[in-house]
Amino acid sequence: MGSGASHESATAAVAAGVSEDEVAAHLASLDKKPCTIYYSPFSNNSMGAAMTATACGCAELKLVDLAGEQKSDAYLAINPYGQVPGLTDDSNGLKLGESHAILRYLATQYKPSLYPGNPASRARIDMCMDNFTNYVFLKCYNGSINCVIGELLGLDAWPYPADQAAANAEFVAALDKWAGLYLASGPFVCGEELTIADYRAVGLLYTIMQPKIKEKTGFVPPDNVASYVSAVLAKDPAAAVLLTENTGKFLA
């Protein structure tokens, strides 16, 4: 990484006086990126990893066919639980699963400004991501939205709720609480700049805004959530392209 090439990570390089722009220039100069991100447009968790890796400039993206490729021996050597995302890093031999672990690793290793500050500020990012998973993604997403994706993929794993209106209202309440906690101080989770917490959230939030979701469920996201998604994608046009070309095409 320029004069910081001997350092093990961008975090160490920046601490030693190498600018993040120099790290980015070094990554851009490489014939082959060190990382590969394994993802699927049907997985919001893996889209978060794909967007983060693209923002870091450190990875090639590889689509995984969820009809069975994720259970192959080759892929299980990367993520033993057979889910996306997965990550490999040729620079150090790392193989990694779990979306939050991948997001933190990518930022720490390749773009520290996406996971900034002292332990307290990073803990706030971690709490935001965990809250999003536990109280937005898991509690409400499977009930009111994932049924549409299951139908389009020909799966019966996620049936439509018996009371769609009630499921929609529960989901809106969860979104309102999360947004109230984390979007009150600026356009993004940590204020004026994007972090991994934004990439973790925006894939799902983009999904729920797509035409097919409204057509099938009648769900309409809160205005502040829609504004947040627009702000993130305006800030990072590459993320907008990834979501449009993957999730957007699937749910148009």
ROMAR-688403 format. One record per residue (C-alpha): x, y, z; residue in one letter; residue number from 1. Coordinates in steps of 0.1 Angstrom, whole numbers, plus 5000, padded with zeros to 4 digits. Layout:
N
<site><xx>X</xx><yy>Y</yy><zz>Z</zz><code>A</code><pos>NUM</pos></site>
...
***
This chain:
252
<site><xx>5000</xx><yy>5000</yy><zz>5000</zz><code>M</code><pos>1</pos></site>
<site><xx>5025</xx><yy>5026</yy><zz>4988</zz><code>G</code><pos>2</pos></site>
<site><xx>5049</xx><yy>5035</yy><zz>5016</zz><code>S</code><pos>3</pos></site>
<site><xx>5026</xx><yy>5014</yy><zz>5040</zz><code>G</code><pos>4</pos></site>
<site><xx>5029</xx><yy>4982</yy><zz>5019</zz><code>A</code><pos>5</pos></site>
<site><xx>5047</xx><yy>4964</yy><zz>5047</zz><code>S</code><pos>6</pos></site>
<site><xx>5017</xx><yy>4970</yy><zz>5071</zz><code>H</code><pos>7</pos></site>
<site><xx>4993</xx><yy>4941</yy><zz>5076</zz><code>E</code><pos>8</pos></site>
<site><xx>4962</xx><yy>4963</yy><zz>5072</zz><code>S</code><pos>9</pos></site>
<site><xx>4949</xx><yy>4997</yy><zz>5060</zz><code>A</code><pos>10</pos></site>
<site><xx>4942</xx><yy>5005</yy><zz>5096</zz><code>T</code><pos>11</pos></site>
<site><xx>4978</xx><yy>5001</yy><zz>5105</zz><code>A</code><pos>12</pos></site>
<site><xx>4989</xx><yy>5019</yy><zz>5073</zz><code>A</code><pos>13</pos></site>
<site><xx>4967</xx><yy>5049</yy><zz>5081</zz><code>V</code><pos>14</pos></site>
<site><xx>4980</xx><yy>5049</yy><zz>5117</zz><code>A</code><pos>15</pos></site>
<site><xx>5015</xx><yy>5050</yy><zz>5103</zz><code>A</code><pos>16</pos></site>
<site><xx>5008</xx><yy>5080</yy><zz>5082</zz><code>G</code><pos>17</pos></site>
<site><xx>4997</xx><yy>5065</yy><zz>5049</zz><code>V</code><pos>18</pos></site>
<site><xx>4965</xx><yy>5082</yy><zz>5037</zz><code>S</code><pos>19</pos></site>
<site><xx>4934</xx><yy>5062</yy><zz>5029</zz><code>E</code><pos>20</pos></site>
<site><xx>4936</xx><yy>5077</yy><zz>4994</zz><code>D</code><pos>21</pos></site>
<site><xx>4970</xx><yy>5061</yy><zz>4990</zz><code>E</code><pos>22</pos></site>
<site><xx>4956</xx><yy>5028</yy><zz>5001</zz><code>V</code><pos>23</pos></site>
<site><xx>4928</xx><yy>5031</yy><zz>4976</zz><code>A</code><pos>24</pos></site>
<site><xx>4952</xx><yy>5040</yy><zz>4948</zz><code>A</code><pos>25</pos></site>
<site><xx>4973</xx><yy>5009</yy><zz>4956</zz><code>H</code><pos>26</pos></site>
<site><xx>4943</xx><yy>4987</yy><zz>4954</zz><code>L</code><pos>27</pos></site>
<site><xx>4932</xx><yy>5003</yy><zz>4922</zz><code>A</code><pos>28</pos></site>
<site><xx>4966</xx><yy>4996</yy><zz>4906</zz><code>S</code><pos>29</pos></site>
<site><xx>4964</xx><yy>4958</yy><zz>4913</zz><code>L</code><pos>30</pos></site>
<site><xx>4958</xx><yy>4935</yy><zz>4883</zz><code>D</code><pos>31</pos></site>
<site><xx>4939</xx><yy>4912</yy><zz>4907</zz><code>K</code><pos>32</pos></site>
<site><xx>4921</xx><yy>4923</yy><zz>4938</zz><code>K</code><pos>33</pos></site>
<site><xx>4931</xx><yy>4904</yy><zz>4969</zz><code>P</code><pos>34</pos></site>
<site><xx>4895</xx><yy>4894</yy><zz>4980</zz><code>C</code><pos>35</pos></site>
<site><xx>4866</xx><yy>4876</yy><zz>4965</zz><code>T</code><pos>36</pos></site>
<site><xx>4831</xx><yy>4882</yy><zz>4978</zz><code>I</code><pos>37</pos></site>
<site><xx>4806</xx><yy>4854</yy><zz>4972</zz><code>Y</code><pos>38</pos></site>
<site><xx>4770</xx><yy>4867</yy><zz>4971</zz><code>Y</code><pos>39</pos></site>
<site><xx>4735</xx><yy>4864</yy><zz>4957</zz><code>S</code><pos>40</pos></site>
<site><xx>4710</xx><yy>4891</yy><zz>4947</zz><code>P</code><pos>41</pos></site>
<site><xx>4684</xx><yy>4872</yy><zz>4968</zz><code>F</code><pos>42</pos></site>
<site><xx>4704</xx><yy>4877</yy><zz>5000</zz><code>S</code><pos>43</pos></site>
<site><xx>4704</xx><yy>4912</yy><zz>5015</zz><code>N</code><pos>44</pos></site>
<site><xx>4731</xx><yy>4902</yy><zz>5039</zz><code>N</code><pos>45</pos></site>
<site><xx>4754</xx><yy>4893</yy><zz>5010</zz><code>S</code><pos>46</pos></site>
<site><xx>4745</xx><yy>4924</yy><zz>4991</zz><code>M</code><pos>47</pos></site>
<site><xx>4758</xx><yy>4944</yy><zz>5021</zz><code>G</code><pos>48</pos></site>
<site><xx>4791</xx><yy>4926</yy><zz>5018</zz><code>A</code><pos>49</pos></site>
<site><xx>4792</xx><yy>4932</yy><zz>4981</zz><code>A</code><pos>50</pos></site>
<site><xx>4786</xx><yy>4969</yy><zz>4985</zz><code>M</code><pos>51</pos></site>
<site><xx>4812</xx><yy>4973</yy><zz>5012</zz><code>T</code><pos>52</pos></site>
<site><xx>4838</xx><yy>4954</yy><zz>4993</zz><code>A</code><pos>53</pos></site>
<site><xx>4831</xx><yy>4976</yy><zz>4962</zz><code>T</code><pos>54</pos></site>
<site><xx>4834</xx><yy>5007</yy><zz>4984</zz><code>A</code><pos>55</pos></site>
<site><xx>4868</xx><yy>4994</yy><zz>4997</zz><code>C</code><pos>56</pos></site>
<site><xx>4880</xx><yy>4986</yy><zz>4961</zz><code>G</code><pos>57</pos></site>
<site><xx>4895</xx><yy>4954</yy><zz>4973</zz><code>C</code><pos>58</pos></site>
<site><xx>4874</xx><yy>4926</yy><zz>4959</zz><code>A</code><pos>59</pos></site>
<site><xx>4860</xx><yy>4908</yy><zz>4929</zz><code>E</code><pos>60</pos></site>
<site><xx>4824</xx><yy>4897</yy><zz>4932</zz><code>L</code><pos>61</pos></site>
<site><xx>4812</xx><yy>4861</yy><zz>4925</zz><code>K</code><pos>62</pos></site>
<site><xx>4776</xx><yy>4851</yy><zz>4922</zz><code>L</code><pos>63</pos></site>
<site><xx>4766</xx><yy>4820</yy><zz>4940</zz><code>V</code><pos>64</pos></site>
<site><xx>4738</xx><yy>4798</yy><zz>4926</zz><code>D</code><pos>65</pos></site>
<site><xx>4716</xx><yy>4792</yy><zz>4957</zz><code>L</code><pos>66</pos></site>
<site><xx>4701</xx><yy>4762</yy><zz>4939</zz><code>A</code><pos>67</pos></site>
<site><xx>4729</xx><yy>4742</yy><zz>4955</zz><code>G</code><pos>68</pos></site>
<site><xx>4763</xx><yy>4758</yy><zz>4948</zz><code>E</code><pos>69</pos></site>
<site><xx>4764</xx><yy>4771</yy><zz>4984</zz><code>Q</code><pos>70</pos></site>
<site><xx>4764</xx><yy>4735</yy><zz>4997</zz><code>K</code><pos>71</pos></site>
<site><xx>4792</xx><yy>4723</yy><zz>4974</zz><code>S</code><pos>72</pos></site>
<site><xx>4825</xx><yy>4711</yy><zz>4990</zz><code>D</code><pos>73</pos></site>
<site><xx>4844</xx><yy>4740</yy><zz>4975</zz><code>A</code><pos>74</pos></site>
<site><xx>4820</xx><yy>4766</yy><zz>4990</zz><code>Y</code><pos>75</pos></site>
<site><xx>4817</xx><yy>4749</yy><zz>5023</zz><code>L</code><pos>76</pos></site>
<site><xx>4855</xx><yy>4753</yy><zz>5026</zz><code>A</code><pos>77</pos></site>
<site><xx>4849</xx><yy>4790</yy><zz>5026</zz><code>I</code><pos>78</pos></site>
<site><xx>4817</xx><yy>4792</yy><zz>5047</zz><code>N</code><pos>79</pos></site>
<site><xx>4811</xx><yy>4759</yy><zz>5065</zz><code>P</code><pos>80</pos></site>
<site><xx>4774</xx><yy>4768</yy><zz>5071</zz><code>Y</code><pos>81</pos></site>
<site><xx>4767</xx><yy>4770</yy><zz>5034</zz><code>G</code><pos>82</pos></site>
<site><xx>4753</xx><yy>4805</yy><zz>5033</zz><code>Q</code><pos>83</pos></site>
<site><xx>4762</xx><yy>4837</yy><zz>5016</zz><code>V</code><pos>84</pos></site>
<site><xx>4781</xx><yy>4859</yy><zz>5019</zz><code>P</code><pos>85</pos></site>
<site><xx>4815</xx><yy>4843</yy><zz>5019</zz><code>G</code><pos>86</pos></site>
<site><xx>4849</xx><yy>4859</yy><zz>5016</zz><code>L</code><pos>87</pos></site>
<site><xx>4884</xx><yy>4848</yy><zz>5006</zz><code>T</code><pos>88</pos></site>
<site><xx>4914</xx><yy>4870</yy><zz>5009</zz><code>D</code><pos>89</pos></site>
<site><xx>4944</xx><yy>4858</yy><zz>4989</zz><code>D</code><pos>90</pos></site>
<site><xx>4967</xx><yy>4883</yy><zz>5007</zz><code>S</code><pos>91</pos></site>
<site><xx>4966</xx><yy>4863</yy><zz>5039</zz><code>N</code><pos>92</pos></site>
<site><xx>4946</xx><yy>4831</yy><zz>5032</zz><code>G</code><pos>93</pos></site>
<site><xx>4916</xx><yy>4841</yy><zz>5052</zz><code>L</code><pos>94</pos></site>
<site><xx>4882</xx><yy>4824</yy><zz>5045</zz><code>K</code><pos>95</pos></site>
<site><xx>4853</xx><yy>4839</yy><zz>5062</zz><code>L</code><pos>96</pos></site>
<site><xx>4815</xx><yy>4837</yy><zz>5066</zz><code>G</code><pos>97</pos></site>
<site><xx>4789</xx><yy>4858</yy><zz>5085</zz><code>E</code><pos>98</pos></site>
<site><xx>4780</xx><yy>4892</yy><zz>5071</zz><code>S</code><pos>99</pos></site>
<site><xx>4789</xx><yy>4913</yy><zz>5101</zz><code>H</code><pos>100</pos></site>
<site><xx>4823</xx><yy>4897</yy><zz>5105</zz><code>A</code><pos>101</pos></site>
<site><xx>4829</xx><yy>4903</yy><zz>5068</zz><code>I</code><pos>102</pos></site>
<site><xx>4819</xx><yy>4939</yy><zz>5070</zz><code>L</code><pos>103</pos></site>
<site><xx>4842</xx><yy>4946</yy><zz>5099</zz><code>R</code><pos>104</pos></site>
<site><xx>4871</xx><yy>4928</yy><zz>5083</zz><code>Y</code><pos>105</pos></site>
<site><xx>4868</xx><yy>4946</yy><zz>5050</zz><code>L</code><pos>106</pos></site>
<site><xx>4867</xx><yy>4980</yy><zz>5067</zz><code>A</code><pos>107</pos></site>
<site><xx>4895</xx><yy>4972</yy><zz>5091</zz><code>T</code><pos>108</pos></site>
<site><xx>4917</xx><yy>4957</yy><zz>5065</zz><code>Q</code><pos>109</pos></site>
<site><xx>4910</xx><yy>4980</yy><zz>5035</zz><code>Y</code><pos>110</pos></site>
<site><xx>4890</xx><yy>5012</yy><zz>5044</zz><code>K</code><pos>111</pos></site>
<site><xx>4891</xx><yy>5022</yy><zz>5081</zz><code>P</code><pos>112</pos></site>
<site><xx>4868</xx><yy>5052</yy><zz>5076</zz><code>S</code><pos>113</pos></site>
<site><xx>4839</xx><yy>5028</yy><zz>5071</zz><code>L</code><pos>114</pos></site>
<site><xx>4844</xx><yy>5015</yy><zz>5107</zz><code>Y</code><pos>115</pos></site>
<site><xx>4857</xx><yy>5046</yy><zz>5124</zz><code>P</code><pos>116</pos></site>
<site><xx>4867</xx><yy>5059</yy><zz>5157</zz><code>G</code><pos>117</pos></site>
<site><xx>4874</xx><yy>5045</yy><zz>5192</zz><code>N</code><pos>118</pos></site>
<site><xx>4860</xx><yy>5014</yy><zz>5207</zz><code>P</code><pos>119</pos></site>
<site><xx>4829</xx><yy>5032</yy><zz>5219</zz><code>A</code><pos>120</pos></site>
<site><xx>4820</xx><yy>5046</yy><zz>5185</zz><code>S</code><pos>121</pos></site>
<site><xx>4826</xx><yy>5012</yy><zz>5169</zz><code>R</code><pos>122</pos></site>
<site><xx>4805</xx><yy>4996</yy><zz>5195</zz><code>A</code><pos>123</pos></site>
<site><xx>4776</xx><yy>5019</yy><zz>5185</zz><code>R</code><pos>124</pos></site>
<site><xx>4780</xx><yy>5007</yy><zz>5149</zz><code>I</code><pos>125</pos></site>
<site><xx>4780</xx><yy>4971</yy><zz>5161</zz><code>D</code><pos>126</pos></site>
<site><xx>4749</xx><yy>4976</yy><zz>5182</zz><code>M</code><pos>127</pos></site>
<site><xx>4731</xx><yy>4993</yy><zz>5153</zz><code>C</code><pos>128</pos></site>
<site><xx>4739</xx><yy>4963</yy><zz>5130</zz><code>M</code><pos>129</pos></site>
<site><xx>4728</xx><yy>4938</yy><zz>5156</zz><code>D</code><pos>130</pos></site>
<site><xx>4696</xx><yy>4957</yy><zz>5164</zz><code>N</code><pos>131</pos></site>
<site><xx>4689</xx><yy>4958</yy><zz>5127</zz><code>F</code><pos>132</pos></site>
<site><xx>4693</xx><yy>4920</yy><zz>5124</zz><code>T</code><pos>133</pos></site>
<site><xx>4674</xx><yy>4911</yy><zz>5155</zz><code>N</code><pos>134</pos></site>
<site><xx>4645</xx><yy>4936</yy><zz>5155</zz><code>Y</code><pos>135</pos></site>
<site><xx>4641</xx><yy>4945</yy><zz>5118</zz><code>V</code><pos>136</pos></site>
<site><xx>4654</xx><yy>4917</yy><zz>5096</zz><code>F</code><pos>137</pos></site>
<site><xx>4646</xx><yy>4887</yy><zz>5117</zz><code>L</code><pos>138</pos></site>
<site><xx>4615</xx><yy>4898</yy><zz>5136</zz><code>K</code><pos>139</pos></site>
<site><xx>4596</xx><yy>4914</yy><zz>5107</zz><code>C</code><pos>140</pos></site>
<site><xx>4613</xx><yy>4908</yy><zz>5074</zz><code>Y</code><pos>141</pos></site>
<site><xx>4604</xx><yy>4871</yy><zz>5072</zz><code>N</code><pos>142</pos></site>
<site><xx>4568</xx><yy>4877</yy><zz>5081</zz><code>G</code><pos>143</pos></site>
<site><xx>4558</xx><yy>4905</yy><zz>5057</zz><code>S</code><pos>144</pos></site>
<site><xx>4583</xx><yy>4906</yy><zz>5029</zz><code>I</code><pos>145</pos></site>
<site><xx>4603</xx><yy>4874</yy><zz>5024</zz><code>N</code><pos>146</pos></site>
<site><xx>4571</xx><yy>4857</yy><zz>5014</zz><code>C</code><pos>147</pos></site>
<site><xx>4573</xx><yy>4875</yy><zz>4981</zz><code>V</code><pos>148</pos></site>
<site><xx>4609</xx><yy>4864</yy><zz>4975</zz><code>I</code><pos>149</pos></site>
<site><xx>4600</xx><yy>4829</yy><zz>4984</zz><code>G</code><pos>150</pos></site>
<site><xx>4571</xx><yy>4829</yy><zz>4959</zz><code>E</code><pos>151</pos></site>
<site><xx>4592</xx><yy>4843</yy><zz>4931</zz><code>L</code><pos>152</pos></site>
<site><xx>4619</xx><yy>4817</yy><zz>4937</zz><code>L</code><pos>153</pos></site>
<site><xx>4593</xx><yy>4789</yy><zz>4939</zz><code>G</code><pos>154</pos></site>
<site><xx>4600</xx><yy>4782</yy><zz>4975</zz><code>L</code><pos>155</pos></site>
<site><xx>4574</xx><yy>4774</yy><zz>5002</zz><code>D</code><pos>156</pos></site>
<site><xx>4598</xx><yy>4783</yy><zz>5031</zz><code>A</code><pos>157</pos></site>
<site><xx>4582</xx><yy>4817</yy><zz>5038</zz><code>W</code><pos>158</pos></site>
<site><xx>4544</xx><yy>4816</yy><zz>5035</zz><code>P</code><pos>159</pos></site>
<site><xx>4524</xx><yy>4848</yy><zz>5033</zz><code>Y</code><pos>160</pos></site>
<site><xx>4512</xx><yy>4859</yy><zz>5068</zz><code>P</code><pos>161</pos></site>
<site><xx>4476</xx><yy>4852</yy><zz>5077</zz><code>A</code><pos>162</pos></site>
<site><xx>4471</xx><yy>4889</yy><zz>5084</zz><code>D</code><pos>163</pos></site>
<site><xx>4492</xx><yy>4908</yy><zz>5059</zz><code>Q</code><pos>164</pos></site>
<site><xx>4480</xx><yy>4942</yy><zz>5072</zz><code>A</code><pos>165</pos></site>
<site><xx>4491</xx><yy>4934</yy><zz>5107</zz><code>A</code><pos>166</pos></site>
<site><xx>4524</xx><yy>4920</yy><zz>5095</zz><code>A</code><pos>167</pos></site>
<site><xx>4530</xx><yy>4952</yy><zz>5075</zz><code>N</code><pos>168</pos></site>
<site><xx>4522</xx><yy>4974</yy><zz>5106</zz><code>A</code><pos>169</pos></site>
<site><xx>4545</xx><yy>4954</yy><zz>5128</zz><code>E</code><pos>170</pos></site>
<site><xx>4573</xx><yy>4958</yy><zz>5102</zz><code>F</code><pos>171</pos></site>
<site><xx>4567</xx><yy>4996</yy><zz>5100</zz><code>V</code><pos>172</pos></site>
<site><xx>4569</xx><yy>4999</yy><zz>5138</zz><code>A</code><pos>173</pos></site>
<site><xx>4602</xx><yy>4981</yy><zz>5138</zz><code>A</code><pos>174</pos></site>
<site><xx>4615</xx><yy>5003</yy><zz>5111</zz><code>L</code><pos>175</pos></site>
<site><xx>4603</xx><yy>5034</yy><zz>5128</zz><code>D</code><pos>176</pos></site>
<site><xx>4621</xx><yy>5024</yy><zz>5161</zz><code>K</code><pos>177</pos></site>
<site><xx>4654</xx><yy>5016</yy><zz>5143</zz><code>W</code><pos>178</pos></site>
<site><xx>4653</xx><yy>5048</yy><zz>5123</zz><code>A</code><pos>179</pos></site>
<site><xx>4645</xx><yy>5068</yy><zz>5154</zz><code>G</code><pos>180</pos></site>
<site><xx>4675</xx><yy>5054</yy><zz>5172</zz><code>L</code><pos>181</pos></site>
<site><xx>4701</xx><yy>5056</yy><zz>5145</zz><code>Y</code><pos>182</pos></site>
<site><xx>4690</xx><yy>5082</yy><zz>5118</zz><code>L</code><pos>183</pos></site>
<site><xx>4682</xx><yy>5112</yy><zz>5141</zz><code>A</code><pos>184</pos></site>
<site><xx>4717</xx><yy>5129</yy><zz>5140</zz><code>S</code><pos>185</pos></site>
<site><xx>4723</xx><yy>5130</yy><zz>5102</zz><code>G</code><pos>186</pos></site>
<site><xx>4716</xx><yy>5115</yy><zz>5069</zz><code>P</code><pos>187</pos></site>
<site><xx>4735</xx><yy>5083</yy><zz>5078</zz><code>F</code><pos>188</pos></site>
<site><xx>4738</xx><yy>5061</yy><zz>5109</zz><code>V</code><pos>189</pos></site>
<site><xx>4769</xx><yy>5080</yy><zz>5121</zz><code>C</code><pos>190</pos></site>
<site><xx>4761</xx><yy>5114</yy><zz>5107</zz><code>G</code><pos>191</pos></site>
<site><xx>4775</xx><yy>5127</yy><zz>5075</zz><code>E</code><pos>192</pos></site>
<site><xx>4796</xx><yy>5098</yy><zz>5063</zz><code>E</code><pos>193</pos></site>
<site><xx>4787</xx><yy>5062</yy><zz>5054</zz><code>L</code><pos>194</pos></site>
<site><xx>4799</xx><yy>5033</yy><zz>5076</zz><code>T</code><pos>195</pos></site>
<site><xx>4794</xx><yy>4996</yy><zz>5074</zz><code>I</code><pos>196</pos></site>
<site><xx>4762</xx><yy>5000</yy><zz>5094</zz><code>A</code><pos>197</pos></site>
<site><xx>4747</xx><yy>5017</yy><zz>5064</zz><code>D</code><pos>198</pos></site>
<site><xx>4758</xx><yy>4990</yy><zz>5040</zz><code>Y</code><pos>199</pos></site>
<site><xx>4744</xx><yy>4964</yy><zz>5064</zz><code>R</code><pos>200</pos></site>
<site><xx>4709</xx><yy>4981</yy><zz>5064</zz><code>A</code><pos>201</pos></site>
<site><xx>4705</xx><yy>4995</yy><zz>5029</zz><code>V</code><pos>202</pos></site>
<site><xx>4702</xx><yy>4962</yy><zz>5010</zz><code>G</code><pos>203</pos></site>
<site><xx>4670</xx><yy>4952</yy><zz>5029</zz><code>L</code><pos>204</pos></site>
<site><xx>4656</xx><yy>4987</yy><zz>5029</zz><code>L</code><pos>205</pos></site>
<site><xx>4661</xx><yy>4990</yy><zz>4992</zz><code>Y</code><pos>206</pos></site>
<site><xx>4643</xx><yy>4956</yy><zz>4988</zz><code>T</code><pos>207</pos></site>
<site><xx>4612</xx><yy>4967</yy><zz>5006</zz><code>I</code><pos>208</pos></site>
<site><xx>4608</xx><yy>4997</yy><zz>4983</zz><code>M</code><pos>209</pos></site>
<site><xx>4606</xx><yy>4977</yy><zz>4951</zz><code>Q</code><pos>210</pos></site>
<site><xx>4574</xx><yy>4975</yy><zz>4930</zz><code>P</code><pos>211</pos></site>
<site><xx>4569</xx><yy>4938</yy><zz>4934</zz><code>K</code><pos>212</pos></site>
<site><xx>4568</xx><yy>4941</yy><zz>4972</zz><code>I</code><pos>213</pos></site>
<site><xx>4540</xx><yy>4967</yy><zz>4971</zz><code>K</code><pos>214</pos></site>
<site><xx>4521</xx><yy>4948</yy><zz>4944</zz><code>E</code><pos>215</pos></site>
<site><xx>4521</xx><yy>4915</yy><zz>4964</zz><code>K</code><pos>216</pos></site>
<site><xx>4517</xx><yy>4928</yy><zz>5000</zz><code>T</code><pos>217</pos></site>
<site><xx>4506</xx><yy>4964</yy><zz>4999</zz><code>G</code><pos>218</pos></site>
<site><xx>4536</xx><yy>4973</yy><zz>5020</zz><code>F</code><pos>219</pos></site>
<site><xx>4548</xx><yy>5009</yy><zz>5019</zz><code>V</code><pos>220</pos></site>
<site><xx>4579</xx><yy>5019</yy><zz>5038</zz><code>P</code><pos>221</pos></site>
<site><xx>4580</xx><yy>5050</yy><zz>5061</zz><code>P</code><pos>222</pos></site>
<site><xx>4590</xx><yy>5082</yy><zz>5043</zz><code>D</code><pos>223</pos></site>
<site><xx>4621</xx><yy>5086</yy><zz>5065</zz><code>N</code><pos>224</pos></site>
<site><xx>4633</xx><yy>5051</yy><zz>5055</zz><code>V</code><pos>225</pos></site>
<site><xx>4628</xx><yy>5058</yy><zz>5018</zz><code>A</code><pos>226</pos></site>
<site><xx>4647</xx><yy>5091</yy><zz>5022</zz><code>S</code><pos>227</pos></site>
<site><xx>4675</xx><yy>5074</yy><zz>5039</zz><code>Y</code><pos>228</pos></site>
<site><xx>4679</xx><yy>5048</yy><zz>5011</zz><code>V</code><pos>229</pos></site>
<site><xx>4679</xx><yy>5076</yy><zz>4985</zz><code>S</code><pos>230</pos></site>
<site><xx>4706</xx><yy>5094</yy><zz>5005</zz><code>A</code><pos>231</pos></site>
<site><xx>4729</xx><yy>5063</yy><zz>5008</zz><code>V</code><pos>232</pos></site>
<site><xx>4726</xx><yy>5055</yy><zz>4971</zz><code>L</code><pos>233</pos></site>
<site><xx>4732</xx><yy>5092</yy><zz>4961</zz><code>A</code><pos>234</pos></site>
<site><xx>4764</xx><yy>5091</yy><zz>4983</zz><code>K</code><pos>235</pos></site>
<site><xx>4776</xx><yy>5059</yy><zz>4968</zz><code>D</code><pos>236</pos></site>
<site><xx>4766</xx><yy>5055</yy><zz>4931</zz><code>P</code><pos>237</pos></site>
<site><xx>4784</xx><yy>5021</yy><zz>4929</zz><code>A</code><pos>238</pos></site>
<site><xx>4761</xx><yy>5007</yy><zz>4956</zz><code>A</code><pos>239</pos></site>
<site><xx>4731</xx><yy>5020</yy><zz>4936</zz><code>A</code><pos>240</pos></site>
<site><xx>4743</xx><yy>5002</yy><zz>4905</zz><code>V</code><pos>241</pos></site>
<site><xx>4748</xx><yy>4969</yy><zz>4924</zz><code>L</code><pos>242</pos></site>
<site><xx>4713</xx><yy>4971</yy><zz>4940</zz><code>L</code><pos>243</pos></site>
<site><xx>4697</xx><yy>4981</yy><zz>4907</zz><code>T</code><pos>244</pos></site>
<site><xx>4714</xx><yy>4954</yy><zz>4887</zz><code>E</code><pos>245</pos></site>
<site><xx>4707</xx><yy>4927</yy><zz>4912</zz><code>N</code><pos>246</pos></site>
<site><xx>4678</xx><yy>4932</yy><zz>4937</zz><code>T</code><pos>247</pos></site>
<site><xx>4661</xx><yy>4958</yy><zz>4915</zz><code>G</code><pos>248</pos></site>
<site><xx>4658</xx><yy>4936</yy><zz>4884</zz><code>K</code><pos>249</pos></site>
<site><xx>4645</xx><yy>4907</yy><zz>4905</zz><code>F</code><pos>250</pos></site>
<site><xx>4618</xx><yy>4927</yy><zz>4921</zz><code>L</code><pos>251</pos></site>
<site><xx>4608</xx><yy>4952</yy><zz>4894</zz><code>A</code><pos>252</pos></site>
***
